Amino acid sequence: MEMASIASLDMLTGTISGEGIVLGERTVGQMQGAFADEAARLAMNPQTVVYRTYGTTTDDNSDQMLYATTVLMPGKVGSEYFMTRGHFHQKPQRGEFCLTLQGEGCLFLMDRGANTRIEPMVPGAIQNIDGALAHRVANIGDVPLIFLVTWLADCGHDYESIERDGFSLRRVEELGKVVEIPGSLRPIALFKSEDEIHELIRRFEECELSHEQWTHSAHVSSAAYFCFNLPPAQALEAFRERIMNLNDSHGVVQTIDRGYHETLTRFWMAYVRRWIHAARPSSLIDAVNGATEACRERYLVRLFYSKDRIMTWEARKGWISPDLATFAELDELAE
């Protein structure tokens, strides 16, 4: 498709009109895996628009200059602000120019080593983005965030790396403030058969898993197994007993920083069940693999508990309620 030779930009709405201008749209339903709280995303109207783009395109791999505006809507998935998918450039020597027109946001910039920094976006702000850095934008305001970008057509866009690994920082609302929480760029191995799941559970129950093998993913996969097969209270009791037995077999000494954590156990059991209720997997393997993917970020708990609350002796030894947000399945396990 040929680029438009003459186009018109509305600075207030971000729309570009003219021959050859292409409209793009990304909805909540198309943002699987982008937000930390996948269960909250599934509970939203999938047709809710997260952002629209207006711009030029080309079918060839030339070095001609392309441009587009993005209109990123205000909103949140759970407590995490609406954001763009984010991408690397396949040619790191090809950068990108960004001019903020309206709204308030932040620009995430991350290198291949997962080192991330965040820059503010306000009307008139100009950012010259290094082509070696992945970039993503979040809207932290109450009105649409509108920005104009330009790039060379042959830069290439690598969305797959971000879909697989994410960014190492997220922006969320916590008690009315914009705060940063870590993202977990952790590769996960999914199960190929139910036999593999049953083997994990057998090794868990017989305390054959080493301390290194008892990873966050193994923890969530096991939680999903019990949630899928047992009622809430029975699943929690069975899971708690097996974790304590495994810890005893490893000689784990209970301290403020180590050992069994009652509140975290209840949280992950409840969140897995919440995801199962939202996603409605039809088989054990879909339930376990889906929950493991949805809960791949261990910092998900920070959307519901402040760090100062969850990392206490009281939270480790017994149940304490969340101070940031809650959900029905968590309240149910608290009774």
Buried (B, 14 or more C-beta within 10 A) or exposed (E): EEBBEEBEBEEEBBBBEBEBBEEEEBBBBEBBBBBBBBBBBBBBEEEBBBBBBBBBBBEEEEEEEBBBBBBBBBBBBBBBBBBBBBBBBEBBEBBBBBBBBBBBBBBBBBBEEBEBEBBEBEBEBEBEBBBBBBBBBBBBBEEBBBBBBBBBBBBBEBEEBBBEBBBBBBBBBBEEEBEEBBBBBEEBEEBEEEEBBEEBBEBBBEBEBEEEEBBBBBBBBBBBBBBBEBEBEEBBEBBBEBBBBBBEBBEBEBEEEEBBBBBBBBBBBBBBBBBBBBBEBEEBBBBBBBBBBBBBBBEBBBBBBBEEBBBBEEBBBEBBEBBBBBBEBBEBBBE
